[in-house]
Amino acid sequence: MAAIPNDITIFKGDTHVYTLTAFEESTRLDLTDWTIRFTVKQNKTDADNAALIQVLGVATVPVSGLATITLTKNNTDSLSDGTYYYDIQLDNTNTGDVKTVRNGLFIVLQDITRTSLA
């Protein structure tokens, strides 16, 4: 697992697992009541229902603000190589608060090997 950088570069079709530590100011944010959304879009202004990727993260240690976001082959295989935009947004299920904790470029590189050895 890797920490999520500001700009993410992946190979098309690969599985990627990222860790996230959520902070509010300098204190770790308790993620117990938060939904974690990772979204990739062609254009920043595209509607959410037009997102190329939208996955939910998993709070692995909620009280410490730790979460995992997993992108699978199914999430990335249909993307063309190029540059997209992503963000990670937290939505509080009790208060309705919304926090964007990370955003940047999502760069997809064409992979070379397309089949596995059997």
TAWOQUI-V226635 format. One record per residue. N is the residue number from 0. RES is the residue in three letters. BURIAL is I if it has 24 or more other C-alpha atoms within 12 Angstrom, else O. Layout:
n=N res=RES burial=BURIAL
n=N res=RES burial=BURIAL
This chain:
n=0 res=MET burial=O
n=1 res=ALA burial=O
n=2 res=ALA burial=O
n=3 res=ILE burial=I
n=4 res=PRO burial=O
n=5 res=ASN burial=O
n=6 res=ASP burial=O
n=7 res=ILE burial=I
n=8 res=THR burial=I
n=9 res=ILE burial=I
n=10 res=PHE burial=I
n=11 res=LYS burial=I
n=12 res=GLY burial=I
n=13 res=ASP burial=I
n=14 res=THR burial=O
n=15 res=HIS burial=I
n=16 res=VAL burial=O
n=17 res=TYR burial=I
n=18 res=THR burial=I
n=19 res=LEU burial=I
n=20 res=THR burial=I
n=21 res=ALA burial=I
n=22 res=PHE burial=O
n=23 res=GLU burial=O
n=24 res=GLU burial=O
n=25 res=SER burial=O
n=26 res=THR burial=O
n=27 res=ARG burial=O
n=28 res=LEU burial=I
n=29 res=ASP burial=O
n=30 res=LEU burial=I
n=31 res=THR burial=I
n=32 res=ASP burial=O
n=33 res=TRP burial=I
n=34 res=THR burial=I
n=35 res=ILE burial=I
n=36 res=ARG burial=I
n=37 res=PHE burial=I
n=38 res=THR burial=I
n=39 res=VAL burial=I
n=40 res=LYS burial=I
n=41 res=GLN burial=I
n=42 res=ASN burial=O
n=43 res=LYS burial=O
n=44 res=THR burial=O
n=45 res=ASP burial=O
n=46 res=ALA burial=O
n=47 res=ASP burial=O
n=48 res=ASN burial=O
n=49 res=ALA burial=O
n=50 res=ALA burial=I
n=51 res=LEU burial=I
n=52 res=ILE burial=I
n=53 res=GLN burial=I
n=54 res=VAL burial=I
n=55 res=LEU burial=O
n=56 res=GLY burial=I
n=57 res=VAL burial=I
n=58 res=ALA burial=I
n=59 res=THR burial=O
n=60 res=VAL burial=O
n=61 res=PRO burial=I
n=62 res=VAL burial=O
n=63 res=SER burial=O
n=64 res=GLY burial=I
n=65 res=LEU burial=I
n=66 res=ALA burial=I
n=67 res=THR burial=I
n=68 res=ILE burial=I
n=69 res=THR burial=I
n=70 res=LEU burial=I
n=71 res=THR burial=O
n=72 res=LYS burial=O
n=73 res=ASN burial=O
n=74 res=ASN burial=I
n=75 res=THR burial=I
n=76 res=ASP burial=O
n=77 res=SER burial=O
n=78 res=LEU burial=I
n=79 res=SER burial=O
n=80 res=ASP burial=O
n=81 res=GLY burial=O
n=82 res=THR burial=I
n=83 res=TYR burial=I
n=84 res=TYR burial=I
n=85 res=TYR burial=I
n=86 res=ASP burial=I
n=87 res=ILE burial=I
n=88 res=GLN burial=I
n=89 res=LEU burial=I
n=90 res=ASP burial=O
n=91 res=ASN burial=O
n=92 res=THR burial=O
n=93 res=ASN burial=O
n=94 res=THR burial=O
n=95 res=GLY burial=O
n=96 res=ASP burial=O
n=97 res=VAL burial=O
n=98 res=LYS burial=I
n=99 res=THR burial=O
n=100 res=VAL burial=I
n=101 res=ARG burial=I
n=102 res=ASN burial=I
n=103 res=GLY burial=I
n=104 res=LEU burial=I
n=105 res=PHE burial=I
n=106 res=ILE burial=I
n=107 res=VAL burial=I
n=108 res=LEU burial=O
n=109 res=GLN burial=O
n=110 res=ASP burial=O
n=111 res=ILE burial=O
n=112 res=THR burial=O
n=113 res=ARG burial=O
n=114 res=THR burial=O
n=115 res=SER burial=O
n=116 res=LEU burial=O
n=117 res=ALA burial=O
